[in-house]
Amino acid sequence: MRLAPTISLTTLLILCACAPSPTSYFDAAALSGEKAMEHVRAQVAFGPRPPGSPASQKCREYIVQQLHSFGYEVEQDSFDADT
């Protein structure tokens, strides 16, 4: 099923949105369902994101940009799945 990678990326982004940055201490005020929902809305706004599509690439760039804004370094691996 091709939905699984999208769900995994969305889950990762939501967790990072609620987590403290690696350079700060835990702040319970940083936990926000509203912030997490904003990330979900932004990703849904890209429309359908089948693998290899322009919308999928834009969503991937959005997630990487958001992770950078939280202070995380991102290393991307590319591969071709033979399914």
Buried (B, 14 or more C-beta within 10 A) or exposed (E): EEEEBBEEBBEEBBEBBBBBEEEEEEEEEBEEEEEBEEBEEBBEEBEEBEEEEEBBEBBBEBBBEBBEEBEEEEEEEEEEEEE
